[in-house]
Amino acid sequence: MFELFRTDRYSRARLGRLGTARGHIDTPAFMPVGTRASVKSLDNRELLECGVSVLLGNTYHLALRPGLAIVSRLGGLHRFMNWELPILTDSGGFQVFSLARIRQIQPHGIAFRSHLDGSPLFLGPVEAMEYQRLLGSDIAMALDVCPPHEASATELAEAVNRTLDWAKACREQQRAERQLVFGIVQGGTNAELRESCARQLVELEFDGYAVGGVSVGESEPEMMEAIEYAEPFLPPGKPRYAMGVGTPGQLVEMVARGIDLFDCVLPTRLARNGTAFTPGGTVSIKAGREKDNASPIDSECRCYVCRNFSRAYLRHLFNTNEMLGPRLLSLHNTWMYQKLMERIRDSLRNDRFDELRRAWKDNWRPSTSVSARLTIPDDS
């Protein structure tokens, strides 16, 4: 299922390949977020041209609209959205954090009130695994409790205990044919809880392991510490996944800490707000200084946007509320993330990851708004 080809000499970075029912995923890899069976503003052809090999969908949102019965009746999530490559589905545990005002955690699951119309939706280990089986995703996530950064020590311990209880129940449920299931390590920024949760999940022998509960309000150093607290206790022969992160600079550093898979809403969310990613940092296309700038977003980028359009034109699209503006920036940002992962894999293959890592440390300068937007829930 998972082949580990190389480990970096100077860090814990790994070059690997994850096999799934619908093809392999070269790792490290970044998954664009298709919460509702769609990556916002981009079509499948564009995603493939960017080099995307795996997408993420969300069980909670798809259970509400269009409903699991409809997706299942129409042939499962792949056929429904006409995506032939692998899909990973989140179980709904992140909504414990992002929809805290409309949910109640109970011993056997989470009772939600729909953010759409207030109708009830219960997600327990049985339901979460059944829904992901009906969706037919290639990788299903065990149901967990994702606490906020400000949670007390008692709340963190309760979240870990529930996550472990539910992981055991998820392990016992029927799954789709050749569907992989990943467990999720919780514990906040508490080293003992992270270690304990990781060790007990490994005893359950999941197909892979995620580090959850990051990017929930903590600082970047604390985020990295959460990864460092969990990663040493995860088996080297299984894939590791950091959920919901991050900026390009953070991805490079998490790869250096032994992480193989990532997802994040930032590439398309920031694009919709007029922010583009470059190897040197972020660019605000709506800024007045771009009004007559004939240069592309990034002169070295080979995406469709940078080959064909100026910053001045992109600024014009945003200033006139043309929907093409967010689409083009989403395309550029998605391309940039995928090419970054390609460069990371190439550097590991050629024993030059340390060089790439130093270059990103020296050159990557995100705006302060980027980190702030990273922890804003995206369930509206």
For each residue, the residues with C-beta under 8 A, 3 or more apart:
1: 18 19 180 207
2: 16 17 18 19 208 237 238 239
3: 16 17 19
4: 7 14 15 16 236 237
5: 15 16 17 349
6: 14 15 348 349
7: 4 12 13 14 15
8: 11 12 13 14 256 348 351 353 354
9: 351 354
10: 353 354
11: 8 256 257 353 354 357
12: 7 8 231 256 257 258
13: 7 8 28 255 256 258 344 348 353
14: 4 6 7 8 27 28 236 258 260 348
15: 4 5 6 7 27 28 345 348 349
16: 2 3 4 5 26 27 239 260
17: 2 3 5 24 25 26 27
18: 1 2 24 25 27 29 208 239 260 261
19: 1 2 3 24
20: 23 24 25 54 86 138 139 178 180
21: 86 138 177 178 179
22: 78 84 85 86 87 138
23: 20 53 85 86
24: 17 18 19 20 53
25: 17 18 20 29 53 54 86 261
26: 16 17 29 53 345
27: 14 15 16 17 18 239 260 261 345
28: 13 14 15 251 255 259 260 261 262 341 344 345
29: 18 25 26 53 54 260 261 262 341
30: 251 261 262 263 264 337 338 340 341
31: 52 54 55 56 88 261 262 263
32: 39 42 47 52 55 56 263 267 268 334 337
33: 39 55 56 263 264 265 268 378
34: 37 38 39 55 56 57 81 87
35: 38 56 57 58 61 265 378
36: 57 58 61 62 65
37: 34 57 62 71 77 80 81
38: 34 35 81
39: 32 33 34 42 47 55 268 330 334
40: 268 269 272 330
41: 268 271 272 323 326 327 330
42: 32 39 46 47 268 327 330 331 334
43: 46 47
44: 47 48 81 82 83
45: 48 49
46: 42 43 49 50 331 334
47: 32 39 42 43 44 50 52 55 334
48: 44 45 51 52 85
49: 45 46 304
50: 46 47 303 331 334 335 338
51: 48 335 338 339 342
52: 31 32 47 48 55 85 334 338
53: 23 24 25 26 29 85 86
54: 20 25 29 31 85 86 87 88 138
55: 31 32 33 34 39 47 52 83 85 86 87 88
56: 31 32 33 34 35 87 88 89 90 263
57: 34 35 36 37 62 77 87 88 89 90 135 137
58: 35 36 61 62 89 90 92 94
59: 62 63 89 90 91 92 123 128 131 132 135
60: 63 64 90 92 95 99 112 121 123
61: 35 36 58 64 65 379
62: 36 37 57 58 59 65 66 67 68 71 77 89 131 135
63: 59 60 67 68 92 121 123 131
64: 60 61 67 114 116 121
65: 36 61 62 116
66: 62 70 71
67: 62 63 64 70 71
68: 62 63 71 72 131 134 135
69: 72 73 134
70: 66 67 73 74
71: 37 62 66 67 68 74 76 77 80 134 135
72: 68 69 75 76 134 135 136
73: 69 70
74: 70 71 79 80
75: 72 78 79 80
76: 71 72 79 80 134 135 136 176
77: 37 57 62 71 80 81 83 87 89 135 136 137
78: 22 75 81 82 83 84 87 136
79: 74 75 76 82
80: 37 71 74 75 76 77
81: 34 37 38 44 77 78
82: 44 78 79
83: 44 55 77 78 87
84: 22 78
85: 22 23 48 52 53 54 55
86: 20 21 22 23 25 53 54 55 138 139
87: 22 34 54 55 56 57 77 78 83 135 137 138 139
88: 31 54 55 56 57 137 138 139 140 141 261 263
89: 56 57 58 59 62 77 132 135 137 139 140 141
90: 56 57 58 59 60 93 94 141 243
91: 59 123 128 129 132 140 141 142 143 144 170
92: 58 59 60 63 95 96 110 123 128 143
93: 90 96 141 143 144 145 146 163 184 212
94: 58 90 97 98 146 212 243 244
95: 60 92 98 99 103 110 112 379
96: 92 93 99 100 103 105 110 144 145 146 147
97: 94 100 146 147 148 213 216 377
98: 94 95 377 378 379
99: 60 95 96 102 103 112 115 377 379
100: 96 97 103 148
101:
102: 99 112 113 114 115 118
103: 95 96 99 100 110 111 112 113
104: 110 111
105: 96 110 145 162
106: 109 110 111
107: 162
108: 124 125
109: 106 122 123 124 125 126 127 128 143 166
110: 92 95 96 103 104 105 106 122 123 124 143
111: 103 104 106 120 121 122
112: 60 95 99 102 103 120 121 122 123
113: 102 103 118 119 120 121
114: 64 102 117 118 119 120 121
115: 99 102 379 380
116: 64 65 119
117: 114
118: 102 113 114
119: 113 114 116
120: 111 112 113 114
121: 60 63 64 111 112 113 114
122: 109 110 111 112 127
123: 59 60 63 91 92 109 110 112 127 128 131 143
124: 108 109 110 127 128 143 166 169
125: 108 109 128 129 142 143 166 167 169 170 173
126: 109 129 130 169 173
127: 109 122 123 124 130 131
128: 59 91 92 109 123 124 125 131 132 142 143 170
129: 91 125 126 132 133 140 142 143 170 173 174 175 181
130: 126 127 133 134 173 174
131: 59 62 63 68 123 127 128 134 135
132: 59 89 91 128 129 135 137 140 141 175 176 179
133: 129 130 136 140 173 174 175 176 179
134: 68 69 71 72 76 130 131
135: 57 59 62 68 71 72 76 77 87 89 131 132 176
136: 72 76 77 78 133 176 179
137: 57 77 87 88 89 132 140 176 179
138: 20 21 22 54 86 87 88 178 179 180
139: 20 86 87 88 89 179 180 181 182 207 208
140: 88 89 91 129 132 133 137 175 176 179 180 181 182
141: 88 89 90 91 93 132 144 181 182 184 210
142: 91 125 128 129 163 166 167 170 171 181 182 183 184 206
143: 91 92 93 109 110 123 124 125 128 129 166 167 170
144: 91 93 96 141 159 162 163 166 167 184 186 212
145: 93 96 105 158 159 162 163 166 186
146: 93 94 96 97 159 186 212 213 216
147: 96 97 151 155 156 159 186 188 213 216
148: 97 100 151 216 217
149: 188 189 216 217 218 222
150: 217
151: 147 148 155 156 159 188
152: 155 156
153: 156 157 190
154: 157 158
155: 147 151 152 158 159
156: 147 151 152 153 159 160 186 187 188 190 193
157: 153 154 160 161 193
158: 145 154 155 161 162
159: 144 145 146 147 151 155 156 162 163 186 187 188 213
160: 156 157 163 164 186 187 193 196 197
161: 157 158 164 165
162: 105 107 144 145 158 159 165 166
163: 93 142 144 145 159 160 166 167 184 186 197
164: 160 161 167 168 197 200 201
165: 161 162 168 169
166: 109 124 125 142 143 144 145 162 163 169 170
167: 125 142 143 144 163 164 170 171 183 184 201 204 206
168: 164 165 171 172 204
169: 124 125 126 165 166 172 173
170: 91 125 128 129 142 143 166 167 173 181 183
171: 142 167 168 181 204 206
172: 168 169
173: 125 126 129 130 133 169 170
174: 129 130 133
175: 129 132 133 140 179 181
176: 76 132 133 135 136 137 140 179
177: 21
178: 20 21 138
179: 21 132 133 136 137 138 139 140 175 176
180: 1 20 138 139 140 207 208
181: 129 139 140 141 142 170 171 175 206 207
182: 139 140 141 142 206 207 208 209 210 239 241
183: 142 167 170 201 204 206 208 209 210
184: 93 141 142 144 163 167 201 209 210 211 212 243
185: 194 197 198 201 209 210 211 212 230 234
186: 144 145 146 147 156 159 160 163 193 194 197 212 213
187: 156 159 160 190 192 193 194 195 196 197 213 226 229 230
188: 147 149 151 156 159 193 194 213 218 226
189: 149 218 222 225 226 229
190: 153 156 187 193 194 229
191: 194 195 225 229
192: 187 195 196
193: 156 157 160 186 187 188 190 196 197
194: 185 186 187 188 190 191 197 198 226 229 230
195: 187 191 192 198 199 229 230 233
196: 160 187 192 193 199 200
197: 160 163 164 185 186 187 193 194 200 201 230
198: 185 194 195 201 202 209 230 233 234
199: 195 196 202 203 233
200: 164 196 197 203 204
201: 164 167 183 184 185 197 198 204 206 209
202: 198 199 205 206 209 233 234 235
203: 199 200
204: 167 168 171 183 200 201
205: 202
206: 142 167 171 181 182 183 201 202 209 238
207: 1 139 180 181 182 238 239
208: 2 18 139 180 182 183 238 239 240 241 261
209: 182 183 184 185 198 201 202 206 234 235 238 239 240 241
210: 141 182 183 184 185 240 241 242 243 261
211: 184 185 214 226 227 230 231 240 241 242 243 259
212: 93 94 144 146 184 185 186 243 244
213: 97 146 147 159 186 187 188 216 226
214: 211 218 223 226 227 242 243 244 245
215: 218 223 244 245 246 264 374 375
216: 97 146 147 148 149 213 375
217: 148 149 150 375
218: 149 188 189 214 215 222 223 226
219: 222 223
220: 223 224 250 371
221: 224 225
222: 149 189 218 219 225 226
223: 214 215 218 219 220 226 227 245 246 250
224: 220 221 227 228 253 254 257
225: 189 191 221 222 228 229
226: 187 188 189 194 211 213 214 218 222 223 229 230
227: 211 214 223 224 230 231 242 254 257 258 259
228: 224 225 231 232 257
229: 187 189 190 191 194 195 225 226
230: 185 187 194 195 197 198 211 226 227 233 234
231: 12 211 227 228 234 240 257 258 259
232: 228
233: 195 198 199 202 230
234: 185 198 202 209 230 231 238 240 258
235: 202 209 238
236: 4 14
237: 2 4
238: 2 206 207 208 209 234 235
239: 2 16 18 27 182 207 208 209 260 261
240: 208 209 210 211 231 234 258 259 260 261
241: 182 208 209 210 211 259 260 261 262
242: 210 211 214 227 245 246 254 259 261 262
243: 90 94 184 210 211 212 214 263
244: 94 212 214 215 263 264 265
245: 214 215 223 242 250 251 254 262 264 374
246: 215 223 242 250 251 254 262 264 266 374
247: 250 251 266 364 366 370 371 374
248: 251 252 277 279 336 337 340 360 364
249: 252 253 360 361 364 366
250: 220 223 245 246 247 253 254
251: 28 30 245 246 247 248 254 255 262 337 340 341 344
252: 248 249 255 256 340 344 356 357 360 364
253: 224 249 250 256 257 357
254: 224 227 242 245 246 250 251 257 259 262
255: 13 28 251 252 258 259 344 353
256: 8 11 12 13 252 253 353 357
257: 11 12 224 227 228 231 253 254
258: 12 13 14 227 231 234 240 255
259: 28 211 227 231 240 241 242 254 255 262
260: 14 16 18 27 28 29 239 240 241
261: 18 25 27 28 29 30 31 88 208 210 239 240 241 242
262: 28 29 30 31 241 242 245 246 251 254 259
263: 30 31 32 33 56 88 243 244
264: 30 33 215 244 245 246 267 374
265: 33 35 244 268 269 378
266: 246 247 269 270 333 370 373 374
267: 32 264 270 271 277 330 333 334 336 337
268: 32 33 39 40 41 42 265 271 272 330 333 334
269: 40 265 266 272 273 373 378
270: 266 267 273 275 276 277 282 329 333 370 373
271: 41 267 268 274 275 276 326 329 330 332 333
272: 40 41 268 269 326 329 330
273: 269 270 373
274: 271 284 285 286 318 325 329
275: 270 271 282 283 284 285 329 367 369 370
276: 270 271 282 283 285 297 298 314 329 332 333
277: 248 267 270 282 283 332 333 336 337
278: 281 282 283 297 298 301 336
279: 248 298 300 360 363 364
280: 363 364 365
281: 278 363 364 365 366 367
282: 270 275 276 277 278 366 367 370
283: 275 276 277 278 290 297 311
284: 274 275 287 290 367
285: 274 275 276 290 297 311 314 315 318 325 329
286: 274 290 315 318 319
287: 284 290 315
288: 291
289: 293
290: 283 284 285 286 287 293 311 312 314 315
291: 288 312 315
292: 312
293: 289 290 310 311 312 315
294: 310 311 312
295: 299 310 311
296: 299 301 305 306 307 309 310 311
297: 276 278 283 285 301 305 306 311 314 332
298: 276 278 279 301 306 332 336
299: 295 296 306
300: 279
301: 278 296 297 298 305 306 332 335 336 339
302: 306 307
303: 50 306 307 331 332 335 336
304: 49 307 308 331 335
305: 296 297 301 308 309 314 328 329 331 332 335
306: 296 297 298 299 301 302 303 309 332
307: 296 302 303 304
308: 304 305
309: 296 305 306 313 314 328
310: 293 294 295 296 313 314
311: 283 285 290 293 294 295 296 297 314 315
312: 290 291 292 293 294 315 316
313: 309 310 316 317
314: 276 285 290 297 305 309 310 311 317 318 325 328 329
315: 285 286 287 290 291 293 311 312 318 319
316: 312 313 319 320 322
317: 313 314 320 322 324 325 328
318: 274 285 286 314 315 321 322 325 326
319: 286 315 316
320: 316 317
321: 318
322: 316 317 318 325
323: 41 326 327
324: 317 327 328
325: 274 285 314 317 318 322 328 329
326: 41 271 272 318 323 329 330
327: 41 42 323 324 330 331
328: 305 309 314 317 324 325 331 332
329: 270 271 272 274 275 276 285 305 314 325 326 332 333
330: 39 40 41 42 267 268 271 272 326 327 333 334
331: 42 46 50 303 304 305 327 328 334 335
332: 271 276 277 297 298 301 303 305 306 328 329 335 336
333: 266 267 268 270 271 276 277 329 330 336 337
334: 32 39 42 46 47 50 52 267 268 330 331 337 338
335: 50 51 301 303 304 305 331 332 338 339
336: 248 267 277 278 298 301 303 332 333 339 340
337: 30 32 248 251 267 277 333 334 340 341
338: 30 50 51 52 334 335 341 342
339: 51 301 335 336 342 343
340: 30 248 251 252 336 337 343 344
341: 28 29 30 251 337 338 344 345
342: 51 338 339 345 346
343: 339 340 346 347 356
344: 13 28 251 252 255 340 341 347 348 353 356
345: 15 26 27 28 341 342 348 349
346: 342 343 349 350 352
347: 343 344 350 352 353 355 356
348: 6 8 13 14 15 344 345 351 353
349: 5 6 15 345 346
350: 346 347
351: 8 9 348
352: 346 347 355 356
353: 8 10 11 13 255 256 344 347 348 356 357
354: 8 9 10 11 357 358
355: 347 352 358 359
356: 252 343 344 347 352 353 359 360
357: 11 252 253 256 353 354 360 361
358: 354 355 361 362
359: 355 356 362 363
360: 248 249 252 279 356 357 363 364
361: 249 357 358 364
362: 358 359
363: 279 280 281 359 360
364: 247 248 249 252 279 280 281 360 361
365: 280 281
366: 247 249 281 282 370 371
367: 275 281 282 284 370
368: 371 372
369: 275 372 373
370: 247 266 270 275 282 366 367 373 374
371: 220 247 366 368 374 375
372: 368 369 375 376
373: 266 269 270 273 369 370 376
374: 215 245 246 247 264 266 370 371
375: 215 216 217 371 372
376: 372 373
377: 97 98 99 380
378: 33 35 98 265 269
379: 61 95 98 99 115
380: 115 377
